[in-house]
């Protein structure tokens, strides 16, 4: 069974990104670009989460209480490159 790995590039970059096109070719990746999410994207994400087909917990790096927001931002400055999501609980 052959698998096709699809990579969707989402976001607005501060600087012009570089891409190793050889890697895309060697791994036979399907690269898809998009600028914005559409309503259907949110609906699909909600359905995937509700059906437990996507687990969110592994994406959360850490939580901070609202009163610790300054500490949360310091954490992001220090560990931002190694963190997925830092939540401030309200």
Long-range contacts (C-beta under 8 A, 24 or more apart in sequence): 4-28, 4-30, 5-29, 5-30, 6-30, 6-31, 6-32, 7-31, 7-32, 8-32, 8-33, 8-34, 9-33, 9-34, 10-34, 10-37, 59-84, 59-85, 60-84, 60-85, 60-87, 61-85, 61-86, 62-86, 62-87, 63-87, 63-88, 63-89, 64-88, 64-89, 65-89, 66-90
